[in-house]
Amino acid sequence: MSMRFEIVTIFPDFFAGFFENGILRRALAEELVAVGVHDLRAFTHDRHRTVDDRPFGGGEGMVLKPEPLAEALASLGIAPKAERLAASQQVSESSGQPFGHPTRTRVILLSAQGRPFTQAMARELATADRVVLICGRYEGVDERINEIYCDLELSIGDYVLSGGELAAAVVVDATMRLVPGVLGNEASSEFESFGVADAEIEIAEDGVPRSQHGAGGLLDYPHYTRPAEFGGLRAPEVLMNGDHAGIRRWRREQQLRKTLTNRPDLLEDATLSKEDRKLLEAIRQESE
């Protein structure tokens, strides 16, 4: 069974071109993932197809009403999360599976107030059977939808968008590429920014030494390709001499340099070896 994304939005046409390009197009064609886009206005019952109303207590803007959203979720077979949790517990107890195992659907509200979306979260979502994404609009969504139905509230960054559609596209893209079979090379998702640590990566069966470390939460290292010289700059010699161990050391140093420069906050939770810490200290001393 392929992984399925369900997107609830008032602008279903927003996603038309998004699914027609690149890796996602191939993943859909090969039925590795599936996507359903659902027009929230189809679940209204007035001639104006009203999905929003003024907020209680006053204030600017409008708020998405709870009734259309509840009907949209019901049409997808989504029960309130309390019911889903209870059903999961019952199945777990009867089957002997770990608690929560049968619940493979995640319902997510996309909003600026949500938890930051990370690569680790994308990896977690990629293990689900179905991810339901509710696209916020206007001033937001009636909070009761979040409380009753949503497992998670997500934000893709510390800024405000006009709606959750762009955020939904980001979540779908980042998550689906981690589904087995979607990428041409399964190791691609391991050796990249925010990737897993070395201990979580299987050694190549062909016996060739790996020329890169698992990111372990760091940013990726710089990449170079042919020609060897361009614009008066030459690609680093270490990358062209075939010394896998030397390449690996150089790339790790570059990961640490780039992370320290662009995202020093990541170093707090990164998986660092004793050698990594020595390199990092040397890099810091260079800039003093």
VENQUI-V777933 format. One line per field, one symbol per residue. burial: I if it has 24 or more other C-alpha atoms within 12 Angstrom, else O. A space follows every 10 residues. Layout:
burial = ???
This chain:
burial = OIIIIIIIII IIOOIOOOIO OOIIIOIIOO OIIIIIIIII IIIOOOOOOO IIIOOOOOOO OOIIIIIIII IIIOOIOIII IOOIIOOIOO OOOOOOOOOO OIIIIIIIII IIIIOOIIII IIIOIIIIII IIIIIIIIII IIOOIIOIII IIIIIIOOOO OOIIIIIIII IIIIIIIIII IIIOOOIIII IIIIIIIIOO OOOOOOOOOI IIIIIIIIII IOOOOOOOOO OOOOOOOOIO OOOOOOIIOI IIIIIIIIII OOOOOIIOOI IIOOOIOOII OOOOOOOO
